[in-house]
Amino acid sequence: MSRKVNCVKLNKEADGLNAITYPGELGERIFKEVSQEAWQMWLGHQTMLINEYRLTPIEPKARKFLEEEMEKFFFGDGSEKPKEFVEPEK
């Protein structure tokens, strides 16, 4: 049986994450308040940020930026796409 959470991103009850996906207090909060579906949305958004800004996630500056964007994505006003970003054609 899946663990249910009231997802802060989707504003609905949904399947919660199976494990803590990020360290520290932010990771614990995500585990308690973010659904699997919203986490997958973040992973796609994070990939776009890494590619568009040419980030190297092992660099401390890039990790700090991604953590700030993650917090905004889930608990703030949302993480913006880069101005230059163009959606790929389907």
C-alpha positions in Angstrom: 0.0 0.0 0.0 1.3 3.4 -1.0 1.9 6.2 1.5 -0.4 9.2 0.8 0.5 12.8 1.2 -1.3 16.1 0.8 0.9 17.3 -2.0 1.8 21.0 -1.7 2.6 21.3 -5.4 -0.5 19.6 -6.8 -2.9 20.6 -4.0 -4.3 17.1 -3.8 -3.8 13.8 -2.0 -1.5 11.6 -3.9 1.1 8.8 -3.5 4.0 9.9 -1.5 7.7 9.3 -2.1 9.0 5.9 -1.1 12.2 7.3 0.5 13.8 10.6 1.3 15.2 11.9 -2.0 17.2 14.9 -0.7 19.3 15.4 2.4 18.6 17.6 5.4 15.5 19.5 6.5 14.5 20.3 3.0 14.6 16.6 2.1 12.4 15.7 5.1 9.9 18.4 4.2 9.8 17.1 0.6 9.3 13.5 1.8 6.3 14.6 4.0 4.7 17.1 1.6 5.5 16.2 -2.0 4.0 13.4 -4.1 5.8 11.1 -6.5 4.1 12.9 -9.4 5.4 16.3 -8.3 8.9 14.9 -7.7 8.9 13.7 -11.3 7.9 17.2 -12.4 10.8 18.6 -10.4 13.3 16.1 -12.0 12.3 17.3 -15.5 12.5 20.9 -14.4 15.9 20.4 -12.8 17.2 18.7 -15.9 16.1 21.7 -18.0 17.8 24.1 -15.5 21.0 22.0 -15.6 21.1 21.9 -19.4 20.0 25.5 -20.0 22.4 27.0 -17.5 25.1 24.5 -18.2 25.4 23.6 -14.6 27.7 21.0 -13.1 25.7 19.6 -10.1 28.8 18.6 -8.2 29.9 22.3 -7.9 28.8 23.9 -4.6 27.5 27.0 -6.4 25.4 25.0 -8.8 24.1 22.8 -5.9 23.1 25.8 -3.9 21.3 27.3 -6.9 19.4 24.0 -7.6 18.4 23.7 -3.9 17.0 27.2 -3.9 15.1 26.5 -7.1 13.8 23.3 -5.7 12.5 25.1 -2.6 10.8 27.7 -4.8 9.4 25.0 -7.1 7.7 23.1 -4.2 7.1 25.7 -1.5 7.4 29.1 -3.1 6.1 30.9 -6.1 7.6 28.3 -8.5 10.9 28.1 -10.3 11.1 30.0 -13.5 12.3 28.7 -16.8 15.3 30.5 -18.2 14.2 33.4 -20.5 16.0 31.8 -23.5 14.3 28.4 -23.0 12.3 27.2 -25.9 9.9 24.2 -25.5 11.0 21.3 -27.7 8.5 20.5 -30.5 6.6 17.3 -30.1 
